[in-house]
Amino acid sequence: MLGSGTKPTYYWLIRNVEPNASLSTLGNVEIGSINPQNIGTGGAQFFVQGTDNSSATYPVLIKNLAGTSIFYVANNGATTADTLNVTGGYSANGICGVTCAGAPTSSFASVNGIVTHC
């Protein structure tokens, strides 16, 4: 920052139609809320608030260049990913999954679709 004075609490971006624009910040980003979410102080660094609780509207939607939706989160919390590569452990609803070699057999055990034993 040039000059003197205090640093503003928030920077507001209204609209930018430049196709090569970017959002750069040393701080945090909030979208969809005019009430501070305590980001950066125990809250999220990137906060997005949806407009309702619908499964038909998406506060987060990522598309590829062809316009295909590859990752999205609906306002009801449902998350869809075109491809999901997990490099660490995988769990769902507190159930840890395991990786098994070969095709599934009758000895595979699962809980809510998560394989827990090969």
Buried (B, 14 or more C-beta within 10 A) or exposed (E): EEEEEEEEEEEEEEEEEEEEEEEEEEEBEBEEEEEBBEBEEEEEEEBBEBEEEEEEEBBBEEEEEEEEEEBBBBBEEEEEEEEEEEEEEBEEEEBEBBEEEEEEEEEBEEBEEBBEEE
